[in-house]
Amino acid sequence: MSLNDLISPNAIIPSLKVNSKKQALQEISDRAAELSGLSARQIFDTVLQRERLGPTGVGSGIAIPHGKLLTVKQIFAVFARLDRPVDFDSQDGIPVDIICMLIAPESAGADHLKALARVARVLRDTHFVARLRSAKDSAALYLLLTQVLDTRAA
């Protein structure tokens, strides 16, 4: 599965202005709803429920919130770069400014885990994340994400 199958140019939010983790998840859920035709509330509730199991802030200012919904047909992602970092309850305590939300069908199983692992692996690369943080706009972010993630596909 290529990242081009997971993310579209419209799924990039280059400069999200939020004041909290909850607000970030709501705004990204709204974009996910626009792209998928699903209910923003349903997406938000699912991701928030997953957050209650344990924070999805993976460290170094990165978060990968995710959830599974019965009504989703295929895995998709929404990427956001925040204007100001927000507390995400990450283990390292560093506020988050890069968020990649993954939404998957209930039945995705291994594909959901593979997508999570691929995104996490790429976002651990500090040089790549620095490029994401300095990218000018959504087109540059999309190009970076699709090129790097596709060349590192498992």
C-alpha positions in Angstrom: 0.0 0.0 0.0 1.4 3.3 -1.1 0.9 6.5 0.9 -0.7 7.9 -2.3 -3.5 5.4 -1.4 -3.8 6.9 2.1 -3.4 10.7 1.7 -4.6 13.2 -0.9 -3.5 16.8 -1.5 -6.7 18.0 0.2 -5.8 16.0 3.3 -3.0 18.3 4.2 -3.5 21.2 6.7 -0.3 23.2 6.5 -0.9 25.7 9.3 -3.5 24.7 11.8 -4.3 27.2 14.5 -5.4 25.5 17.7 -5.0 25.9 21.4 -5.4 22.3 22.6 -5.1 18.6 21.8 -8.9 18.3 21.8 -9.3 21.3 19.4 -6.6 19.9 17.1 -8.4 16.5 17.0 -11.7 18.2 16.3 -10.3 20.3 13.4 -8.5 17.3 11.8 -11.7 15.2 12.3 -13.6 17.9 10.4 -11.2 17.7 7.5 -11.4 13.9 7.6 -15.2 14.2 7.4 -15.0 16.5 4.4 -12.8 14.1 2.6 -14.6 10.9 3.4 -18.3 11.9 3.7 -18.3 10.4 7.2 -19.6 12.3 10.3 -17.0 14.6 11.9 -18.5 13.8 15.3 -18.1 10.0 14.7 -14.5 10.4 13.6 -13.7 12.7 16.6 -15.4 10.4 19.1 -13.6 7.4 17.8 -10.2 9.1 17.9 -10.9 10.6 21.3 -11.9 7.1 22.6 -8.6 5.8 21.3 -6.7 8.6 23.1 -8.3 7.6 26.4 -6.5 4.2 26.0 -3.2 6.0 25.9 -1.9 9.1 24.2 -0.8 8.9 20.6 1.9 11.5 21.0 4.9 9.4 20.0 7.6 12.0 21.0 9.7 14.7 19.4 6.6 16.8 18.7 4.8 14.1 16.7 1.4 12.5 17.2 -0.3 9.8 15.2 -3.9 9.7 16.4 -5.9 6.9 14.9 -9.2 5.0 15.0 -11.3 2.4 13.3 -14.9 2.9 12.1 -17.4 0.4 10.8 -18.5 2.8 8.0 -15.0 3.4 6.6 -14.3 1.7 3.3 -10.5 2.1 3.2 -7.7 3.5 5.3 -7.0 7.2 4.9 -4.9 9.9 6.5 -5.0 13.6 7.3 -1.8 15.4 8.0 -1.6 18.7 10.0 1.2 21.0 10.9 0.3 23.2 13.8 1.1 26.9 14.0 1.9 26.5 17.7 2.7 23.2 19.5 0.1 21.9 21.9 0.4 19.5 24.8 -0.5 16.0 23.6 0.4 14.0 26.8 3.5 12.6 25.0 5.8 10.5 27.1 8.7 12.8 26.4 6.6 15.8 27.4 7.4 17.7 24.2 4.4 19.6 22.8 3.1 18.4 19.4 3.3 20.4 16.2 3.0 17.5 13.6 -0.1 15.3 13.5 -0.9 12.5 11.1 -4.4 11.1 11.8 -5.2 7.6 10.4 -8.7 6.4 10.0 -9.3 2.7 9.1 -12.2 0.3 8.6 -13.0 -1.9 11.6 -11.9 -4.9 9.5 -8.5 -3.4 8.6 -6.4 -5.4 11.1 -2.9 -5.8 9.8 -3.3 -3.1 7.1 -4.1 -0.6 9.9 -1.0 -1.6 11.8 1.2 -1.5 8.7 0.0 2.0 7.9 0.7 3.1 11.5 4.1 1.5 11.5 5.1 3.1 8.2 4.1 6.6 9.3 5.8 6.2 12.7 9.0 4.9 11.1 9.2 7.9 8.7 8.3 10.5 11.3 11.2 9.2 13.6 13.6 10.6 11.0 14.6 13.9 12.5 16.0 15.3 9.2 12.8 14.5 7.4 10.6 16.0 10.1 12.8 19.2 10.0 11.9 19.3 6.2 8.2 19.0 7.1 8.4 21.8 9.6 10.1 24.1 7.1 8.0 23.2 4.0 6.3 26.3 2.6 2.8 25.1 1.9 0.4 22.1 1.5 1.8 21.2 -2.0 5.3 21.0 -0.6 4.1 18.9 2.4 2.2 16.6 0.1 5.2 16.1 -2.1 7.5 15.4 0.8 5.1 12.9 2.4 4.2 10.9 -0.7 7.8 10.8 -2.0 9.5 9.8 1.2 6.8 7.4 2.5 6.5 5.7 -0.9 10.2 5.2 -1.2 10.3 3.7 2.3 7.3 1.4 1.8 7.7 -2.0 3.3 
